Amino acid sequence: MAFINDIESIKQEIETYSSLPATELKQNSQAKEVFAEFKTLLNAGVIRSAEKKGENWIVNGWVKQGILLGFKLGDLISAEFCSTSNDWVIGFIDKDTYPTKSFSLDNQVRIVPGGTTVRDGSYLAPSVVLMPPAYVNVGAYIDEGTMVDSHALVGSCAQIGKHVHLSAASQIGGVLEPIGAMPVIVEDDVMIGGNCGIYEGTIVREKAVIGTGVILNGSTPVYDVVNETILRKTEDSPLVIPKGAVVVAGSRPISKNTFAKEHNLSIYTPVIIKYRDEKTQGSVSLEDVLR
């Protein structure tokens, strides 16, 4: 296969082919070659659906277009994997352009036995650890030293930084459409507690701690009791959790509704209870020996 080394050229080709119908694309060998090169770069972490420039995160919409192009180019297949003794069979039905991702010892990624699946078109850096069962979707980027714990999900195009701990059953939401939508961003050295959900393009800045059971999304404000401010998603920017913030699950009274007020009803809300200090650092420090 002839590879195209110029990323700008690949970008232009992706944008061109993305406008064509699937029936026409599947007859186009050049489109398939461009997608194959695109996915090679995506698997290697050379290109990403979002990247940090200065203090801001920028969406690379054309990368999302390239991922969606793979769905248009793909054919539905049934794949089965048997044990050597044929006493068990597992399988899936999906587009042939996005099989499970292949790993070797050269990748230096630990995938502990027990049902974890990583989809092709994602990037896992050396020293990433996946505990079973976990799932990593297409377009996701997971940087070095991060642990994805049992029953955790890293959604499509989510960007996870270095030395992050995604605790058991934490959910990092994904997004492919619309093209310009910001994926969930979790920066370096973040601790995410068990049963958390981070959705709708939320950005969690470095060294933040998200306590057990916290849900962060675009419709629920976050109350910062330290700085006496309310953090919200706006039309122009996603919800951003500040650097070093310690977020816990809280509640606030429903005061505008007479019935709710009469019955002392409250609604869930995340609360920044403090900012990371030496005591917090000691309780969330990651063990290098596990990596």
C-alpha positions as CSV (number, residue, x, y, z in Angstrom):
1,M,0.0,0.0,0.0
2,A,1.3,3.5,-0.8
3,F,1.2,5.6,2.3
4,I,0.7,9.4,2.3
5,N,3.1,11.0,4.8
6,D,1.7,14.5,4.7
7,I,-1.0,14.8,7.4
8,E,-2.3,18.0,5.8
9,S,-2.9,15.9,2.6
10,I,-4.7,13.2,4.6
11,K,-6.9,15.9,6.2
12,Q,-7.9,17.2,2.8
13,E,-8.6,13.8,1.4
14,I,-10.7,12.9,4.5
15,E,-12.7,16.0,4.1
16,T,-13.3,15.3,0.4
17,Y,-14.3,11.6,0.8
18,S,-16.5,12.4,3.8
19,S,-19.0,14.1,1.5
20,L,-19.4,11.1,-0.8
21,P,-22.2,8.5,-0.3
22,A,-21.2,5.1,1.1
23,T,-22.1,3.3,-2.1
24,E,-19.6,5.4,-4.1
25,L,-16.9,5.2,-1.4
26,K,-16.9,1.4,-1.3
27,Q,-15.9,1.3,-4.9
28,N,-13.0,3.8,-4.4
29,S,-9.7,2.1,-3.6
30,Q,-8.0,5.4,-3.0
31,A,-10.5,6.3,-0.3
32,K,-9.7,2.9,1.4
33,E,-6.0,3.6,1.2
34,V,-6.4,7.1,2.7
35,F,-8.5,5.7,5.6
36,A,-6.0,2.9,6.3
37,E,-3.2,5.5,6.6
38,F,-5.5,7.7,8.7
39,K,-6.3,4.8,11.1
40,T,-2.6,3.9,11.4
41,L,-1.9,7.5,12.6
42,L,-4.8,7.4,14.9
43,N,-3.7,4.0,16.4
44,A,-0.2,5.5,16.9
45,G,-1.5,8.6,18.7
46,V,0.0,10.9,16.1
47,I,-3.4,12.5,15.4
48,R,-6.1,13.1,17.9
49,S,-9.7,14.2,17.9
50,A,-8.8,17.0,20.3
51,E,-5.5,18.5,21.5
52,K,-4.3,21.1,23.9
53,K,-2.8,24.3,22.5
54,G,-1.6,26.6,25.3
55,E,-4.3,26.4,28.0
56,N,-7.1,25.6,25.5
57,W,-8.4,22.4,24.0
58,I,-9.1,22.4,20.3
59,V,-11.4,20.0,18.5
60,N,-9.9,18.4,15.4
61,G,-13.2,18.0,13.5
62,W,-11.5,16.4,10.5
63,V,-10.3,13.5,12.7
64,K,-13.9,12.8,13.7
65,Q,-14.8,13.0,10.0
66,G,-12.1,10.4,9.4
67,I,-13.5,8.1,12.1
68,L,-17.0,8.4,10.6
69,L,-15.6,7.8,7.2
70,G,-14.5,4.4,8.4
71,F,-18.1,3.5,9.2
72,K,-19.2,4.5,5.7
73,L,-16.4,2.4,4.2
74,G,-17.0,-0.6,6.4
75,D,-19.1,-3.8,5.8
76,L,-20.9,-5.6,8.5
77,I,-19.2,-8.8,9.5
78,S,-19.5,-11.6,12.1
79,A,-16.3,-12.5,13.9
80,E,-15.8,-15.4,16.2
81,F,-12.8,-16.4,18.4
82,C,-12.5,-19.9,19.7
83,S,-10.3,-21.3,22.4
84,T,-7.6,-23.8,21.4
85,S,-9.8,-26.6,22.8
86,N,-13.0,-25.2,21.2
87,D,-14.7,-25.2,24.6
88,W,-15.7,-21.6,24.4
89,V,-16.5,-19.1,21.7
90,I,-16.8,-15.3,21.8
91,G,-17.7,-13.0,18.9
92,F,-19.1,-9.8,17.7
93,I,-20.9,-8.3,14.7
94,D,-19.6,-4.9,13.6
95,K,-18.0,-3.0,10.7
96,D,-14.9,-4.6,9.4
97,T,-13.1,-1.3,9.5
98,Y,-13.2,-1.3,13.3
99,P,-12.1,-4.7,14.7
100,T,-10.6,-5.2,18.1
101,K,-7.2,-3.5,18.4
102,S,-4.2,-5.7,18.3
103,F,-1.4,-5.4,20.9
104,S,2.0,-7.0,21.3
105,L,4.7,-6.8,24.0
106,D,6.2,-3.9,22.1
107,N,3.2,-1.7,23.0
108,Q,4.0,-2.2,26.8
109,V,0.3,-2.0,27.6
110,R,-1.0,-4.3,30.3
111,I,-4.4,-5.8,29.6
112,V,-5.3,-8.0,32.5
113,P,-7.4,-11.1,31.6
114,G,-11.1,-11.0,32.0
115,G,-13.1,-9.6,29.1
116,T,-11.6,-6.2,28.3
117,T,-12.1,-4.9,24.7
118,V,-10.2,-2.1,23.0
119,R,-11.6,-1.0,19.6
120,D,-9.2,-0.3,16.7
121,G,-8.6,3.4,16.0
122,S,-7.8,4.2,19.7
123,Y,-4.4,5.0,21.3
124,L,-3.0,3.5,24.5
125,A,0.4,4.7,25.6
126,P,3.1,2.5,27.1
127,S,2.4,1.7,30.8
128,V,-1.4,2.0,30.5
129,V,-3.1,-0.7,32.6
130,L,-6.6,-2.0,31.8
131,M,-8.4,-4.0,34.5
132,P,-11.1,-6.4,33.5
133,P,-13.7,-5.9,32.2
134,A,-13.1,-2.5,30.6
135,Y,-14.0,-1.0,27.3
136,V,-12.1,1.6,25.2
137,N,-13.9,3.0,22.1
138,V,-12.6,4.3,18.8
139,G,-10.8,7.6,18.8
140,A,-10.0,7.5,22.5
141,Y,-6.5,8.6,23.6
142,I,-5.1,7.3,26.9
143,D,-1.7,8.6,27.9
144,E,1.1,6.9,29.9
145,G,0.7,5.6,33.4
146,T,-3.1,5.7,33.4
147,M,-5.1,2.9,35.0
148,V,-8.6,2.0,33.7
149,D,-10.2,0.0,36.4
150,S,-12.9,-2.7,36.2
151,H,-16.2,-2.0,34.5
152,A,-14.9,1.4,33.4
153,L,-15.7,2.9,30.0
154,V,-13.6,5.3,27.9
155,G,-15.9,6.6,25.2
156,S,-15.3,7.5,21.6
157,C,-12.8,10.3,21.2
158,A,-12.3,10.9,24.9
159,Q,-8.9,12.2,25.8
160,I,-7.3,10.9,29.0
161,G,-4.0,12.3,30.3
162,K,-1.0,10.9,32.1
163,H,-1.2,9.0,35.4
164,V,-4.9,9.2,35.6
165,H,-6.9,6.7,37.7
166,L,-10.3,5.8,36.4
167,S,-11.8,3.9,39.3
168,A,-14.2,1.0,39.0
169,A,-17.4,1.6,37.1
170,S,-16.4,5.1,36.1
171,Q,-17.9,6.2,32.8
172,I,-16.1,8.7,30.5
173,G,-18.6,9.7,27.8
174,G,-17.9,9.7,24.1
175,V,-18.9,11.9,21.2
176,L,-18.5,11.5,17.5
177,E,-21.4,13.8,16.4
178,P,-21.7,16.7,15.9
179,I,-18.2,17.0,14.4
180,G,-17.3,20.1,16.3
181,A,-18.5,18.9,19.7
182,M,-15.8,18.7,22.3
183,P,-15.1,15.2,23.7
184,V,-14.6,14.7,27.4
185,I,-11.1,15.7,28.5
186,V,-9.4,14.4,31.6
187,E,-6.0,16.0,32.1
188,D,-2.9,14.6,33.8
189,D,-2.8,13.3,37.4
190,V,-6.6,13.3,37.9
191,M,-8.2,10.8,40.2
192,I,-11.8,9.8,39.3
193,G,-13.6,7.8,41.9
194,G,-15.8,4.8,41.5
195,N,-19.2,5.0,39.8
196,C,-18.5,8.5,38.4
197,G,-19.9,9.8,35.1
198,I,-18.1,12.5,33.1
199,Y,-20.2,13.5,30.0
200,E,-21.0,16.1,27.4
201,G,-17.5,17.5,26.7
202,T,-16.6,18.3,30.3
203,I,-13.0,19.2,30.8
204,V,-11.4,18.0,34.1
205,R,-8.2,20.0,34.7
206,E,-5.0,18.4,36.0
207,K,-4.7,17.1,39.5
208,A,-8.5,17.3,40.1
209,V,-10.1,14.7,42.3
210,I,-13.6,13.6,41.4
211,G,-15.2,11.8,44.4
212,T,-17.2,8.6,44.3
213,G,-20.5,8.8,42.5
214,V,-20.1,12.3,41.1
215,I,-21.8,13.0,37.8
216,L,-20.5,15.9,35.6
217,N,-22.4,17.0,32.5
218,G,-23.5,20.1,30.6
219,S,-26.8,20.6,32.5
220,T,-25.8,20.4,36.2
221,P,-23.9,23.4,37.7
222,V,-21.0,22.8,40.0
223,Y,-20.9,24.9,43.2
224,D,-17.4,26.0,44.2
225,V,-17.8,26.7,47.9
226,V,-14.1,27.7,48.2
227,N,-14.3,30.5,45.7
228,E,-18.0,31.1,46.1
229,T,-18.7,30.7,42.4
230,I,-20.9,28.5,40.2
231,L,-19.4,26.7,37.3
232,R,-21.6,26.0,34.2
233,K,-21.4,25.0,30.6
234,T,-22.2,27.9,28.3
235,E,-22.9,28.1,24.5
236,D,-19.3,29.1,24.0
237,S,-17.5,26.8,26.5
238,P,-17.9,23.4,28.2
239,L,-18.1,22.8,31.9
240,V,-14.5,23.1,33.2
241,I,-13.4,21.6,36.6
242,P,-10.5,23.7,37.8
243,K,-7.0,22.4,38.4
244,G,-6.7,20.6,41.8
245,A,-10.4,20.9,42.6
246,V,-11.8,18.2,44.9
247,V,-15.4,17.5,43.8
248,V,-17.9,15.6,45.9
249,A,-21.6,14.7,45.4
250,G,-23.9,17.1,47.2
251,S,-27.4,18.5,47.0
252,R,-29.2,21.8,47.0
253,P,-32.8,22.5,48.1
254,I,-35.5,23.0,45.5
255,S,-36.7,26.4,46.8
256,K,-38.8,27.7,43.9
257,N,-41.4,25.0,44.0
258,T,-43.9,25.1,46.8
259,F,-44.5,21.4,46.9
260,A,-40.7,20.6,46.9
261,K,-40.1,23.2,49.6
262,E,-43.0,21.9,51.8
263,H,-41.5,18.4,51.6
264,N,-37.8,19.5,52.0
265,L,-36.8,18.0,48.6
266,S,-33.4,18.6,47.3
267,I,-31.7,18.0,43.9
268,Y,-28.3,16.5,43.3
269,T,-25.4,18.8,42.6
270,P,-21.6,18.5,42.4
271,V,-19.7,20.6,45.0
272,I,-16.1,21.7,45.0
273,I,-15.4,21.2,48.7
274,K,-11.7,22.1,48.6
275,Y,-8.6,22.2,46.5
276,R,-5.9,19.6,46.5
277,D,-3.5,19.8,49.4
278,E,-0.8,17.5,51.0
279,K,-3.5,15.5,52.8
280,T,-5.4,14.9,49.6
281,Q,-2.3,14.1,47.7
282,G,-1.4,11.4,50.2
283,S,-4.9,9.8,49.9
284,V,-4.9,9.7,46.1
285,S,-1.3,9.0,45.3
286,L,-0.8,6.3,42.6
287,E,1.5,3.4,43.2
288,D,4.1,3.1,40.4
289,V,4.6,-0.5,41.3
290,L,1.2,-1.3,39.9
291,R,2.3,0.1,36.5
